[in-house]
Amino acid sequence: MLALARAFENRSDPNRSIECYDRVLQVDNTLEDVHARVLRCYADKNEPALVREHYYRYAEWLAKEVGTAPSPRLARSYRQLVHEEA
């Protein structure tokens, strides 16, 4: 499924990429690289509100279920994506 999602990304089809990534995250929501790809897809669609929503939903889930926060790398990527959209 990850390969298919990346293929859709390469074809500039973020909607279908997000659908595939969502399926992956339904199986394992801890895959931070997949969350990063979802954020990038939303940014590619020029949807900053969805970038924010996805990041904060993931951060809340991590805090509640795992007792941690997103990695500094993902937080930095998020800030860059939100800044690009501003």
N, C-alpha and C positions, 0 to 999 in steps of 0.2 A: 504494500500500500504506500510505503514511503517513496519508493521509486516512481510510482504512478503520480503521486503528489508533486514530486520534483519535475517530472515530465510536463505536467500541466503548468508549473511555474515557468519552465523553459519556453513554453508556448504562450506565455503571457496570459494565462487563464487562472487568475487568483481565486475566482469563485470555486472552481472545481478542485483546486489545490486545497483550499480551506475545507471542503467537504471530505477529502481524503485524510487530511491531518486530523480533523475532528474524529474520524473513525479510529485512527490510531490512538488518540488521547482517551477515547472511551475504554480502550483496553488497558492503557498505562498512562495515567495522567501525570506521572512524574518525569516524563521525557521533556526536559527543559529545551533541548534543541528543537523539538517539534513546536513547542510554544513560541520559540523565537521565530520560526518560519511562519507561523500563523500571524504574528505581529507584523512581519515583513509583508505578508500578503495583504493584510488590511491597509498598511501604509501604501502599498502599490495601487490599491483601489481608491486612495485618497479618502480614507475613512478614519480620521484621527480619533473620533469618539469610540470606534470599535477597537482600535489599538489600546486605548485606555481601559475600556471595559474588559477586554480579554486579559490584559496584564493584571489588573486589580482583582479580577475573579480568580485567576491563578494564584496570586499572592495570598489571598484570603484562604483558598483551599490549602495551600502549603502550610500556612500558619496553623490552621485548625487540624489538619490531618497528619502533618509531619512534624510540626513544631519548628519550622524554619522559615526563612524568607528566600525569595529568588536570589540566585547567585549575583555577585557584583557584575559579572559579564552580561547577564540578561538585563539587569537594572540599567546598565550603561547603554545597552542597545535600545531599550525602551525609551530612555531619555533622548537619545539621538533621533529615533523615529518620530517622537512627539515634537521635538524641536524642528525637524525637517518639515513637518506639517503646519507649523505655526506661521 
